[in-house]
């Protein structure tokens, strides 16, 4: 009889209202290299030091720089678009 009472008291102590351990899968974003560093195009050179202050002489310099910057920007846009996740 004593064993039954002791067992009942021991088992009563095991009851709890707290939740048990819950295992959940959590997805964590991990950065992945999309474009190798050696394939990133170099930024075109600055032309500020080449400018003279004479608009007629500076126009071809600025125009050539603008064309280079536009081309570089289009290349960078293409690389970024390729790396972006699809919607």
FENKA-V276901 format. One record per run of one state. SS is the DSSP state (hx for helix, st for strand, lp for the rest). FROM is the first residue (numbers start at 0). TO is the last residue. Records with the same first field share a line. If there is no record, write none. Layout:
SS: FROM-TO, FROM-TO
This chain:
lp: 0-0, 12-35, 39-46, 50-53, 83-86
hx: 1-11, 36-38, 47-49, 54-82
